[in-house]
Amino acid sequence: MASMKIGAALVVGLLAVAGCTTTGFKGGQSGTATGVSLGTAAGSAAGSGNGKVASTIISAMGGGLVGGTIGAGLDDGERRKALEAEYRALEYTQSGQPVLWQGNQQGRSGQVVAAQPYRVGSQDCRQYTQTVYINGQSRAARGTACRNPDGSWTPLT
């Protein structure tokens, strides 16, 4: 009975946090299907050895925030760099420290900033912001992701 109450509390908490996503500009779709496609493409572009493991972990992010509308106008390589930056920010950086990425074409770059980690049940979670710069214009999206036991991060967005 106690485990059912804990499970129900966890689901309620995750749903509450999942409703916190915002984007920095008007219009567009949430990009969930696009994000999953991008995450799969990123995972299939893996090399061997450690690169393959890292790619699998990044693929689990399902496209992240950059898989949504803010990633429009980026090529596949740039989306991958942005997604890798999301993972590095979530996994390795201190709160408020930006992880920068540079696009393949001039005028395309971005940064990811993760907030302080917190616990939801047995998972570590972090809110984060991805900002993409294309030719001097910025687009930002915020979301939340929780760390899985295998080291991957699952966005709740």
N, C-alpha and C positions, 0 to 999 in steps of 0.2 A: 504494500500500500504506500509506503514511504517513497519507494522508487517511482511510483506513478506520479506522486505529487512533485517530486524533483523534476521528472521528465516534463510534466505539464508546465512547471515554472520556467524551465529552460526554453520550451517552445514559445511561451508568451514573451519571454525576454528577447529571443531572437527575432520574433515578429515585430516587436517594438523598435528594435534597433534597425531592422531592415527598412522601416518606413522613413529613415532619416536621409535618404539620398536626394541630392539636388544637383542640377547642372547649371553651368554658368551662362547659358544663352537660351534663347527661345526655340521652340519647335523641336522636331525630330522625335524618334522613338527611343525607347530605353536602350535598345541595342543588345538585348539579351541573346537573341538568336545570332546576331552578328558576332557578339562577344564569344559565344561558344564556338562558332566557326573559326574565329581568329585564334582562339586558344588551341583548337585542334590543329590548325595550320602551324602554329608556333611549335607545338609538340612534335609534329611530323617533320619539321625542319631540323631535327636534332642530329648531332654528330654521334660519336661513340664515347664510351667511358663516362667520365663525370659530366660531360656536356649533355649526354642523353638523360642522365638523372635530373640535372638542373632543368632541362627542357620539359621533362615529365612533370616536375613540380610546378613550373610556370604554366604548363598546359592546364593544370588543375584549376588555375585561376579563371578559366573560361573567358578570357579576353579582358578581364579586369575593367577598370573605368574607361580605358582608352578604346575598348571594344564598342563603346557607345558612340554617341554623337560627337563627342570631342575629338575622336580619332578620325573623323571625316577629313579627307585631304592629305592623310599620311599614307605612305606606301607600306607594304607588308614589313619591310625591314625596320622602318621607323616605329611601326606599331609594336614590333617585337622588342625594340630597345625601350620603349615606353613601358611595356609590360614587365620587362626585366627590372626596370627602375622601381616599379610598384612592388615587386617581390623583395628587392634589396631594402627598400624603405621599411616594409613591414617586418622583415626578418632581422635586419642588422642595425638599423640606425636608432639613435636616441630621439626622443620626442622633439619635434620642431626642426630637426636637421634635414635640409633638402638633399635629395638624390637627383642629380642632374643627368640628362641624356641629350645627345646631339643627333639631329636627323641626318639623313644622307644628302639632302639638298639644303642649300643655303637658306637661312630664314626659318628653319624648322627645328624646334628644340622643345624641351619641357623639363618639368621637375615634379617630384613627388615628395610630399611631406606627410609623415605619419605622426599621429598624436600618441600620447602615453598609452601603453597597453593596459588592459583591464580584463578581468575574468568573467566569463559567462558559463556557469556550471564548471566543467573541467577544461574548458577551452580558453586560450588567450586570444583576445580580440583587439583590434585597433581601428580607429577611424583614420581616414587619410584623404588627402586631396591631390589630384593629378591636374596639373596645369600644362596645357599645350600652347606653344607659341608658333603661329604660322604667319610669316611676313609682318611681324609687328603686332598682330592681333592675338589676344590671349583668350583661351576658353578653359574653363575649370569645371571639374566635377568632384563631388565628395561622396565618399562611401565608407563602408565598414567591411572588414574581413576578419575571419576567425581562423586560427591555426589548427590544422588537423594533426593527429598523432604521427602521421608519416612526414611531417615537415612542410606540407603544402598549405596554401592559404585559400580559403573559399570565400569569395565576396558574397556579402548578404544583399547586394544591390541588384 
